[in-house]
Amino acid sequence: MKKQPGTSEAAVVARLQRIAVLFHEGDRHRDPSDYIVHHLAECWREDGHHVDYVYGIRRHVQADVVLVHVNLSVVPSEYLEFAAQYPIALNARIRDIRKSTFSRNLVRPGDPWDGPVIVKSDLNYAGVPERYLSMTALEHRLHGLRRFRKRIDRLRRRKLPFSGPRDYRIFDRIGDVPDHWFADHDVIVEKFRPEIENGLYHTRVYQFLGDRSTCTRIGTVNPIVKAERNARTESIEPDDRVVEWRKSLGLDYGKLDYVINDGEAVLLDVNKTTGASRHMNDARLRRMRRYQAEGLYAYFS
């Protein structure tokens, strides 16, 4: 096949494939551009592929590959069974990304750790996806109206202990943590092992799809490091240990957040439905997304 102008060699190898992205039923109310996968899909379409968004498991579409993109910490088994019908099913090997399933830094009262600790949600992103996907159709419609949005958010927030990661709590020692946090099954308490340099807290973000990956180090004055407009960012090489984590977790697509503390790589977060950043230069974002999108073609070559 001849290479068309502006088309990469990787795209030529995987010409005219049918790609399905499997979302949770409740995500049909969300703007898909909130997710990085939507921007990757735009690259796939530019390369001539057919991309279908599938919401829920009632409708089966013909596809050569399906990417399981169910934004819950624990994927319902019926979604994985649905994905198994396809010739290639990406992220179908990982069902549970709760922090308690992978963290090696959990602590309990009486443990021999005398350093600071952090209290956080066991669920990904403080359980915000679970709250969103549990909303009724009426709540989704009302949430779109400004005068009802805060009221709906307050109602949904009551079901989980944190409204977002910024609400996580840091204590000087285990003994300072109120007993009710240890009794809450939606909460974990971990050793707080930050990566600090030049007065900034840093987190390393390893993003990947197929054989393509990038790694960025983000620095902020806030100990709960998240991408934000004033964050310091730099491209780095991923630590070998984080690459091994990806393999052991069975992830085809997603991101891993980690830090280097006293020379040890510490895994903080596993995400398989990465949100789209609004805090980077558009040209840089397009280059990164184009590069990552072509990682899908490794499964066809």
Buried (B, 14 or more C-beta within 10 A) or exposed (E): EEEEEEBBEBBBEBBEBBBBBBBBBBBBBBEBEBBBBBBBBBBBEEBBBBBBBBBBBEEEBEBBBBBBBBBBBBBBEEBBEBBEEBEBBBBBEBBEBBBBBBBEBBBEEEEEBEEBBBBBBBBBBBBBBBBBBEBEEEBBEBBEEEEEEEEBBEEBBEEBBBBBBEBBBBBEEBEEBEEEBBEBEBBBBBBBBBBEEEEBBBBBBBBBBBEBBBBBBBBBEEBBBBBEEEBEBEEBEBBEEBBEBBEEBEBBBBBBBBBBBEEEBBBBBBBBBBBBBEEBEEEEBBEBBBBBBBBBBBBBE
